[in-house]
Amino acid sequence: MSPVLSSLCVLTLAVAPMRPDTHFIQVAPVEREAAKCERTPKQQRAVVLLHGLEPHFFSKSAVLQPAFRPWQGADSVLVKKLGQDSDVYAFAYTQNVAADEVVEVPDLGNDIERLKKLGYKEIVLVGFSAGGLIAREFVEDHPDGGVTKVVQVCAPNGGSGWAKVKAVRSLQSDFLGSLTKENRRKVLHERGDKRIPENVEFVCLVGNGIVLGDGFVSTKSQWTEELQEQGIPAYAVAVTHLHVMQNKKAISVLAEVIHDPQPRWDAKQVAKARKEILVKDR
């Protein structure tokens, strides 16, 4: 190879955009890799668990590995509970790009298509924290993608002040930066024409275990005004951000929300919930 071509190759590699890597598995009733996923006979519902931020302060390689969280595992209290009336799957992704860019790669859509081909009538995305943003943007961008319900758990729809922390590895800074209040306002503005599809049920589980929200995300950020205007139901869970996916009471509420129909609320229902849920942020 000539020196010129060699230099061009090096330059191309240097400016090539980062791409998130992902991993998809089945965790209930048994753990299987994506290629071997199976629908339990007569089971109509698949639940897909999407994790949130996992700060990496020291390890560069960890940022580039899609890793499942303990609560996504087959032996977790959450998976055992949801597995009682659903097949459960888990989606993991690297955090070397902004959270919004995880939606732009086809991986999640391909995994959902896999579930559609298995014959599930209900496909529910449960997104914790930043995972809730990914789930939301996926259904907004793919209203006919096959997802029938989204449950956000402590999702920073309006951003979090903690996202300005600069202690993570530089490879993870774009992901963390995408969760700031300033960036979420920008994203909501840029996606101003996007709405939660009417054919997709959508629910916010709002952590309010501390004076201001769940300790990392305020209640107003978890259930933002534009979601209220769309009549998105919201239910408070008295738990902190770090413990919600292991908390038995929160898990029970989550299981109930997944199982029961979640139609849009009218203005009176939203106003009543606003007084109950957002009071701590005043």
N, C-alpha and C positions, 0 to 999 in steps of 0.2 A: 504494500500500500504506500502511495506517495505521501510525503510529509504534509502536503496540503489536505489530502483526503483524511489523513490521520487527525489533523487539527480540527477538521470539520466534524468528525465523529465525536471527538472529545467535547466540542462545543455543544453538539446536539444533546449529548448525555447530560451535560451540565445544566442545560435549560429545560430539559424534559420535565413536564409537570408531574408532580407526585400523584399517585393514585392510591386510594385506600384499598387494603386487602381485607377480605371478609371470610367468614366461616359460618356455615349453617349446618345444624345437626338436629336430630330428633332426640328428645330427652324423656318422653313418656308416651306410651307405657314402658318402652325400653329405649336405651340409648343406641342410636344408629347414625352413621354418616349420611350426608345428603343423598348420595346415590342409592342408598338402601332404605330410604324412608318408606314406611308403610302406614296405610290408614287402618285403624282398628275396625273390624267388621261392624257395620251399622253406625259408626261414629260419624257425626255430621260436622263437628267443630274442631278446628285447629287453632291453637293459640301460639303466637310467636312472641318471644320475649326479647326485647332490645335493651341493652344496657346503656348507661350514660358514661360520664367522664370518669376515667381512672387516672389520676395524676401520676406522672412518672418523673420523679425528681432527680434520679441518678442514672437510670439505665436507658441508653439510646436505643438498644435493640428491642426493649420492651414496647416502645412506641410503635414499632413496625410489626408487631405480632398481634393478630386478632385473638384476644383472650376472653373467655367466658368468665362471668362473675360467679361466685359460689351460689348465689340465689337462682342462677340459671341452671344449676346442676340437677341431675336426676334425683339426688338424695336430699335436696333442699325442702324445707317446709312448704314453700310456695309451689314448687312443681308437684309435690305429692298432693297438695290440696287441689290444684287446677286439674291434675291428672285424673281426678275422680269422675269428671264428666267431659273431658276434652283430651285430645291428643296434643302434646305440648312440644314446641320446637324452640330453639334458641339461635339468635343471630348475633354474631360478634364482628367487630370492625376495627381496623387500626385508626389511630387518631393523629395522623400526620397531615391532615387537611382540615379545612373548616367543616363543621358538622353538616352544613348545607350541601357540601360536595359529596357526602356519602350517598345522598339521594340521587345524585346525577349519574353514578355508575349503575349499570344494569343489574348488579348482583341481587339486590333485594327483590326487584321485580321478577327476576328469573326464579328465585326461590319460592315466591308466592305463586308463580305460574306452575311450579312443580306441585304445589299443594292443590291447586285447582284441578290438575290432571289426575290427582289421586281421588278426586270426587267429593271433597269437603264442600258443604253448602255454606258454612260460616268460616270465615278466616278473620281472626281477631289479632290485632297488633297491640301489645302491651309495651309501651315505651316509658322507661324510667329516666327521669332527668333529661339529658340531651337526647336520649333515645326517643323521648316523646316528641321532640322537635322533628326528628327524622321520620317518625311515623306520620306526623301531621303533614309534613311537606310531601311525603310520598302519596298520600291519598288526595291532596290538593292537586298534585301534578298528574296523578293517574286515577281519576275518579272511577274508571271502569276496570281498574287493575285486578279486581277480585277481592279486595279487602271489604268486609262487611261492617267492621266495628274497630274503633281505635280507643284505647284507654290510656290517657296520659297520667303518669304518676309523678307528682312534684316536678313538672316540666317547666323550665325557665322560658316560657313564651315571651316574657318581657325582659329577659336577661337577669343576670345576677352580678352584684357588686364584687363577689368573690372571684369572678372570672378575670379580674385585673391582676391577680397574683402572678408574679413573674418568676416563680421558683421552679417551674417545670422545664423539661428539656426543650431546647429551641425547636426541635422537630414537632413538638406538641403545641407550640405557641399559637399557631393558626386556629387549631381546634378550640383551645381555651378562649382565644380572642373572639371567636364567633359566638360566644355565650355572654358577652358583656351586654349591659343595657343599651349602650350606644349602638352596637352592631345589630341587636335584635330590633331596635327601632328602625334602623336602616333597611333590614330585611323585610320587615312588615310593610314599610313604605314601598319598596321595590316590588313586593308581591301583593300590592294593594287590591289587585283584581282577583286574587285567589280567595276562594271560600271553601269551607268544609262541604263536600258533596252531600246533597240531600239523601242520596242512597247509602250513605255511610253513617252509622251511628257513632257518636263521638262523645266522650266523657272525660272530665278532668277530676282526678283525685287530688285534693289540695291538702298538703301537709301543713298543719298549724300547731305543732307541738311546742313551739316557743313563742315569745312575745311577737316577733315579726316573722311569721311564716314557719318554715321548717328548719331555720338556722342557716340556710344557704340561699333559699329563694323565698321571696315574700309571697303572701297569698295573692296579692294583686298581680304579680308576675305570673303566677301559676294559672290564674283564671282572669285573663286580660279582658279589657273592655270590648275588643272586637269579637272575642269568643262569646261574651255575654250577649252582644247584639245579635249574634247568630242563634241564640237560644241553646247554647251548649250546656248540658247539665254539669253540675259540679257538686262533689260531696267532700266534706272535711274529714280528715283522719288526724287524730291528735297524736302525731308522731313526728320525729325528726327526719331530716333528709337521709342521714346515714343509716337509719334503722328501718325505714318504711318497708323495704322488700323482705325483711326478716320478721316483722311485727305481725303476730297472729291476728290481732284485730283488724289491721290494715289489709292483711291477706284475705280475711273473711269478706270485707267490704269489696275488695277487688273481685273475688270469685262471684259474689252476688251481682255485681255490675256486668260482668262478662255473661252470666247466665240469663239475666233478665233483660227484656227490651228496654232501650234507652231513647225514647222519642225526644225531639227538641222541646224545650220549655217555652212557655209563653212569657210575656213581660212580667206578669204577677209572680210567677215561680222564680224568675231570675231576680226580681227585686227582693223577694223574701230570702233567698239564699245569699244575696249580696250582704244583707244586714247580718246574717249569721256567720258567714265565712270571712268576710273582709273586715270585721269589726276590730280585729287585733292590729291591723295595719294603719289604723287611724291615729 
